[in-house]
């Protein structure tokens, strides 16, 4: 039988979906703080006597307290983690940039009656620090690392996010994530997941179970409210589609 080659392209036609609420990750989804986080872990790794590259290979999308527990349990406490993470936007703010489309999407959600929240593996100090430094819209509701007993890929954070928005398990909710651990968490929480190809390979996002994969937040647009039930109408542009071609 003849074989076929496949290749991916961000060319899928626009789709319009209605959701009861929107839950967004922060780092890698709204703000690209990769360079800042690399500097943070390189500095902290010296104190831990650990290889920063080994830490960085598994730390994205996970709580610092869980990573520290592996290397120095004495530092795995919220006072220490919150203090250290709170310093990152102050010391390395110039190294962070907003994900394309983030400012527009957050501003449009803030200016509406949409139910939305940020759900992040970072502490409250880190999350508010980045939003303040970048001058981005801040939601009324946030779920941060201190709020849960287990970090992503555990679904607890997204289940709590739905609860804080008064969303029932039966309601259709969308999660926007960049990390495979976050995609898994959103899926396990019963949400649809838009994966952003900003920090990880497409194959990793697909394997994690993302329902759509887009390049960045320019492809995710809030277009209004459903007047009947107060749900959120979202357009998804230029998502990934798999094409087959003859050899």
Secondary structure, 3 states (H helix, E strand, C coil): CCCEEEEEECCCCCEEEEECEEEECCECCCEECHHHHHHHHHHHHHHHCCCHHHHHHHHCCCCHHHHHHHHCHHHCCHHHHHHHHHHHHHHHHHHCEECCCHHHHHHHHHCCCCCEEEECCCCHHHHHHHHHHHCCCCCCEEECHHHCCCCCCCCHHHHHHHHHCCCCCCCCEEEEECCHHHHHHHHHCCCEEEEECCCCCHHHHHHHCCCEEECCHHHEEEEEEECCCCEEEEEECCCCEEEEEEC
